[in-house]
Amino acid sequence: MSRTRLTAEQLRSHRWFGVDNLRSFGHKSRAKQMGFDAQDYAGKPVIGIVNTWSDINPCHTHFRQRAEDVKRGVWQAGGFPLELPAMSLSEPFQKPTTMLYRNMLAMETEELLRSYPIDGCVLMGGCDKTTPGLIMGATSVDLPSIFLPAGPMLKGRWKGTTLGSGSDTWKYWAQRRAGTIGDKEWGEIEDGIARSPGHCMTMGTASTMTAAAEALGLTLSGGSSIPAAFSNHPQLAVATGRHIVEMVWDDLRPSEVLTREAFENAIAVVMAMGGSTNSVIHLVAMAGRAEVELPLETFDDASRKVPVLANIRPSGEYLMEDFYDAGGLRGLMAELGELLHREALTVNGRTLGENVEGAEIHDPDVIRRRDNPLSEQGGLAVLRGSLAPDGCVIKTTAASPHLLQHKGRALVFDDYDDMDARIDAEDLDVDENTVLVLRGAGPLGGPGMPEWGMLPIPKRLLQKGVADMVRISDARMSGTSYGTCVLHVAPESFAGGPLALVRDGDLIELDVPGRRLDLHVPADELERRRAEWKQPEPVFTRGYGKLFGKHITQADKGCDFDFLSGSGGAPEPAIH
């Protein structure tokens, strides 16, 4: 598409480097202190490379080199690259959960881009909360931005068996608890499950959100599917560096790309991929920054229309390396056809439809055709009812079909420690029809809404062969997890939602086809319990945690800070 190009004097960085005053002298002399001269930056777009590398983030261990690859592309296109380290949200290591810090990364990204002489940025991420955090921050500041996905790791291996991150961890942990594998096998699995840089290669939150970023139009076409260890990945990084320079001259900003149609495309792709339930929270928050309202029903409506085409664990059989070889996200989106808004603009200046034109599926078992889907409907369902008046979600493709309509008596755990202490007790009053309930795990209660929603099956039931039960919580669940787990119950128990009032023995009814989750307790009894209920004390009394507790919204609103939703409101910095 034809666009009016900016002049050098219209670049944002011109206010720092292009004028003749005392402050500009300081900027230019300090640039020379770092070894740069005017030929490096004069009249050129300054590109911020927001790098979330750290020594404790295994998903991003290759980002040191990828930042150099991006710089190479920026130099090739006539830009001036500056690497800006940002908080690294390491899913395996950061406690109690990276979700507590997603908004902190978003704030840091926004303020990095606003306060420095940046004309456009490359966002380097992939590990679960990193993708939405970076995009939320860049959306709020609305400078030309492009996302570089970390890419999935290679397939795991153990004794000729293919291992998938997360999914096989839960599977073999259950077997170890049941006594069917021992310490030796467990150690061998530990050695073989993660063999290269990159994020989870199952359809966890990382693969879900990088695919969503591409469907939103924020990534070079096909980029989200490339495994981190493949040579195509540094090539993608260089191409991304070249392209952001062009985006700056074209003044192509997130506000043009992130339309309602773009978000509907992302939701459709999440459904077709059998994506993580976490995507609901993240896409709602990301849309809020773009001033696009996404009620939970938007996801449920899409789920009823869009089939699951990606045969990827935990819903299917394969892993992301297979998905890439089978045609990747371009192949899947081409197969979705009219279920996508093909006219939506993307960061390369072309429409989504133009980007997927000619894409092929090379293995129709890995990426199914629409006449042979893995599931006729998308993998997520949104439920409401007396136990979740503001909504909750369930990943239907990871659940047991016989439990999607179920009534059972509740067994309640007040928090994770309570569950951990009692779940394997021999005298636990539980059978396969019991509904396990965990509270105190939401945005405020966790705090940060940890991924505790896949409650373990009690050991004595595992030993009897029980593989799944209905489990309900105000927590999240890893996208690599499976089971009949109802998540994101809103309002959460810490805030006084109905979940706070459930007691052992109460009858709970799950009806996924009817989109209901109900607590069968008389209203007068619930009122009596509410009168006795006392809100727990906040976990944090200082610092970022206190800010989080004061301003975090509930799951159905995306768990963003209430003062960050929407755009605008922050002026360009004064330079005096």
ChimeraX attribute file (.defattr): number of C-alpha atoms within 10 A of each C-alpha:
attribute: neighborCount
match mode: 1-to-1
recipient: residues
	/A:1	7
	/A:2	6
	/A:3	10
	/A:4	8
	/A:5	14
	/A:6	12
	/A:7	11
	/A:8	15
	/A:9	13
	/A:10	14
	/A:11	22
	/A:12	20
	/A:13	23
	/A:14	21
	/A:15	16
	/A:16	20
	/A:17	22
	/A:18	19
	/A:19	13
	/A:20	10
	/A:21	11
	/A:22	9
	/A:23	15
	/A:24	18
	/A:25	15
	/A:26	13
	/A:27	14
	/A:28	18
	/A:29	15
	/A:30	13
	/A:31	16
	/A:32	12
	/A:33	10
	/A:34	8
	/A:35	9
	/A:36	14
	/A:37	14
	/A:38	13
	/A:39	9
	/A:40	16
	/A:41	20
	/A:42	17
	/A:43	20
	/A:44	26
	/A:45	28
	/A:46	27
	/A:47	30
	/A:48	25
	/A:49	28
	/A:50	24
	/A:51	23
	/A:52	27
	/A:53	25
	/A:54	19
	/A:55	9
	/A:56	15
	/A:57	22
	/A:58	20
	/A:59	29
	/A:60	28
	/A:61	20
	/A:62	19
	/A:63	24
	/A:64	13
	/A:65	13
	/A:66	24
	/A:67	27
	/A:68	18
	/A:69	20
	/A:70	30
	/A:71	26
	/A:72	19
	/A:73	24
	/A:74	29
	/A:75	18
	/A:76	15
	/A:77	18
	/A:78	17
	/A:79	27
	/A:80	23
	/A:81	28
	/A:82	17
	/A:83	16
	/A:84	19
	/A:85	17
	/A:86	20
	/A:87	20
	/A:88	23
	/A:89	31
	/A:90	23
	/A:91	21
	/A:92	13
	/A:93	12
	/A:94	15
	/A:95	13
	/A:96	15
	/A:97	21
	/A:98	25
	/A:99	25
	/A:100	25
	/A:101	23
	/A:102	26
	/A:103	25
	/A:104	20
	/A:105	25
	/A:106	27
	/A:107	20
	/A:108	19
	/A:109	26
	/A:110	22
	/A:111	16
	/A:112	20
	/A:113	23
	/A:114	20
	/A:115	12
	/A:116	15
	/A:117	22
	/A:118	24
	/A:119	28
	/A:120	32
	/A:121	27
	/A:122	31
	/A:123	28
	/A:124	27
	/A:125	30
	/A:126	30
	/A:127	32
	/A:128	29
	/A:129	28
	/A:130	30
	/A:131	29
	/A:132	28
	/A:133	29
	/A:134	32
	/A:135	25
	/A:136	30
	/A:137	25
	/A:138	31
	/A:139	28
	/A:140	28
	/A:141	26
	/A:142	23
	/A:143	23
	/A:144	27
	/A:145	30
	/A:146	30
	/A:147	29
	/A:148	32
	/A:149	34
	/A:150	32
	/A:151	30
	/A:152	31
	/A:153	28
	/A:154	26
	/A:155	23
	/A:156	22
	/A:157	17
	/A:158	14
	/A:159	10
	/A:160	7
	/A:161	10
	/A:162	14
	/A:163	23
	/A:164	28
	/A:165	24
	/A:166	21
	/A:167	21
	/A:168	20
	/A:169	18
	/A:170	16
	/A:171	13
	/A:172	17
	/A:173	15
	/A:174	20
	/A:175	16
	/A:176	15
	/A:177	17
	/A:178	18
	/A:179	13
	/A:180	12
	/A:181	14
	/A:182	13
	/A:183	10
	/A:184	9
	/A:185	15
	/A:186	15
	/A:187	10
	/A:188	13
	/A:189	20
	/A:190	13
	/A:191	13
	/A:192	17
	/A:193	21
	/A:194	21
	/A:195	12
	/A:196	18
	/A:197	21
	/A:198	26
	/A:199	30
	/A:200	28
	/A:201	30
	/A:202	32
	/A:203	34
	/A:204	29
	/A:205	26
	/A:206	35
	/A:207	30
	/A:208	27
	/A:209	29
	/A:210	29
	/A:211	26
	/A:212	29
	/A:213	26
	/A:214	29
	/A:215	29
	/A:216	27
	/A:217	30
	/A:218	25
	/A:219	26
	/A:220	22
	/A:221	21
	/A:222	20
	/A:223	26
	/A:224	31
	/A:225	27
	/A:226	25
	/A:227	28
	/A:228	27
	/A:229	17
	/A:230	14
	/A:231	10
	/A:232	12
	/A:233	22
	/A:234	21
	/A:235	15
	/A:236	24
	/A:237	30
	/A:238	21
	/A:239	20
	/A:240	26
	/A:241	30
	/A:242	21
	/A:243	20
	/A:244	30
	/A:245	30
	/A:246	22
	/A:247	23
	/A:248	25
	/A:249	21
	/A:250	17
	/A:251	20
	/A:252	23
	/A:253	21
	/A:254	24
	/A:255	17
	/A:256	16
	/A:257	21
	/A:258	23
	/A:259	19
	/A:260	18
	/A:261	18
	/A:262	28
	/A:263	28
	/A:264	21
	/A:265	25
	/A:266	24
	/A:267	28
	/A:268	28
	/A:269	31
	/A:270	31
	/A:271	30
	/A:272	31
	/A:273	30
	/A:274	33
	/A:275	36
	/A:276	28
	/A:277	27
	/A:278	25
	/A:279	26
	/A:280	25
	/A:281	20
	/A:282	26
	/A:283	24
	/A:284	24
	/A:285	30
	/A:286	27
	/A:287	22
	/A:288	22
	/A:289	26
	/A:290	24
	/A:291	18
	/A:292	17
	/A:293	17
	/A:294	21
	/A:295	14
	/A:296	21
	/A:297	13
	/A:298	15
	/A:299	24
	/A:300	21
	/A:301	15
	/A:302	24
	/A:303	24
	/A:304	15
	/A:305	15
	/A:306	25
	/A:307	28
	/A:308	31
	/A:309	31
	/A:310	33
	/A:311	26
	/A:312	25
	/A:313	27
	/A:314	26
	/A:315	27
	/A:316	20
	/A:317	14
	/A:318	23
	/A:319	27
	/A:320	28
	/A:321	21
	/A:322	21
	/A:323	26
	/A:324	23
	/A:325	15
	/A:326	20
	/A:327	22
	/A:328	26
	/A:329	28
	/A:330	26
	/A:331	22
	/A:332	26
	/A:333	27
	/A:334	22
	/A:335	20
	/A:336	18
	/A:337	13
	/A:338	10
	/A:339	17
	/A:340	23
	/A:341	18
	/A:342	19
	/A:343	13
	/A:344	23
	/A:345	24
	/A:346	27
	/A:347	27
	/A:348	21
	/A:349	18
	/A:350	15
	/A:351	18
	/A:352	27
	/A:353	20
	/A:354	15
	/A:355	21
	/A:356	20
	/A:357	12
	/A:358	10
	/A:359	17
	/A:360	17
	/A:361	22
	/A:362	15
	/A:363	14
	/A:364	16
	/A:365	18
	/A:366	26
	/A:367	30
	/A:368	23
	/A:369	19
	/A:370	18
	/A:371	9
	/A:372	14
	/A:373	20
	/A:374	26
	/A:375	21
	/A:376	17
	/A:377	22
	/A:378	31
	/A:379	29
	/A:380	24
	/A:381	26
	/A:382	24
	/A:383	28
	/A:384	20
	/A:385	17
	/A:386	17
	/A:387	27
	/A:388	24
	/A:389	17
	/A:390	20
	/A:391	24
	/A:392	28
	/A:393	28
	/A:394	25
	/A:395	25
	/A:396	23
	/A:397	23
	/A:398	22
	/A:399	21
	/A:400	16
	/A:401	12
	/A:402	8
	/A:403	17
	/A:404	19
	/A:405	16
	/A:406	17
	/A:407	19
	/A:408	18
	/A:409	21
	/A:410	24
	/A:411	21
	/A:412	22
	/A:413	22
	/A:414	16
	/A:415	17
	/A:416	16
	/A:417	9
	/A:418	12
	/A:419	19
	/A:420	13
	/A:421	10
	/A:422	13
	/A:423	20
	/A:424	17
	/A:425	12
	/A:426	11
	/A:427	9
	/A:428	12
	/A:429	11
	/A:430	17
	/A:431	15
	/A:432	18
	/A:433	15
	/A:434	21
	/A:435	26
	/A:436	26
	/A:437	27
	/A:438	28
	/A:439	27
	/A:440	24
	/A:441	27
	/A:442	31
	/A:443	30
	/A:444	27
	/A:445	23
	/A:446	22
	/A:447	22
	/A:448	25
	/A:449	27
	/A:450	22
	/A:451	23
	/A:452	22
	/A:453	28
	/A:454	24
	/A:455	24
	/A:456	21
	/A:457	21
	/A:458	25
	/A:459	18
	/A:460	19
	/A:461	17
	/A:462	19
	/A:463	16
	/A:464	10
	/A:465	11
	/A:466	14
	/A:467	16
	/A:468	20
	/A:469	25
	/A:470	29
	/A:471	22
	/A:472	30
	/A:473	30
	/A:474	33
	/A:475	28
	/A:476	28
	/A:477	27
	/A:478	21
	/A:479	29
	/A:480	26
	/A:481	27
	/A:482	23
	/A:483	24
	/A:484	24
	/A:485	26
	/A:486	30
	/A:487	30
	/A:488	31
	/A:489	31
	/A:490	28
	/A:491	25
	/A:492	27
	/A:493	26
	/A:494	23
	/A:495	18
	/A:496	16
	/A:497	20
	/A:498	20
	/A:499	26
	/A:500	23
	/A:501	21
	/A:502	25
	/A:503	17
	/A:504	15
	/A:505	14
	/A:506	17
	/A:507	18
	/A:508	23
	/A:509	22
	/A:510	24
	/A:511	17
	/A:512	21
	/A:513	10
	/A:514	11
	/A:515	19
	/A:516	20
	/A:517	26
	/A:518	19
	/A:519	22
	/A:520	15
	/A:521	15
	/A:522	8
	/A:523	9
	/A:524	9
	/A:525	11
	/A:526	15
	/A:527	12
	/A:528	11
	/A:529	14
	/A:530	15
	/A:531	9
	/A:532	9
	/A:533	12
	/A:534	10
	/A:535	10
	/A:536	13
	/A:537	9
	/A:538	14
	/A:539	13
	/A:540	14
	/A:541	11
	/A:542	10
	/A:543	8
	/A:544	13
	/A:545	17
	/A:546	13
	/A:547	13
	/A:548	24
	/A:549	21
	/A:550	13
	/A:551	15
	/A:552	20
	/A:553	19
	/A:554	23
	/A:555	30
	/A:556	21
	/A:557	24
	/A:558	23
	/A:559	25
	/A:560	27
	/A:561	20
	/A:562	14
	/A:563	9
	/A:564	19
	/A:565	19
	/A:566	18
	/A:567	15
	/A:568	12
	/A:569	9
	/A:570	10
	/A:571	8
	/A:572	10
	/A:573	10
	/A:574	7
	/A:575	9
	/A:576	7
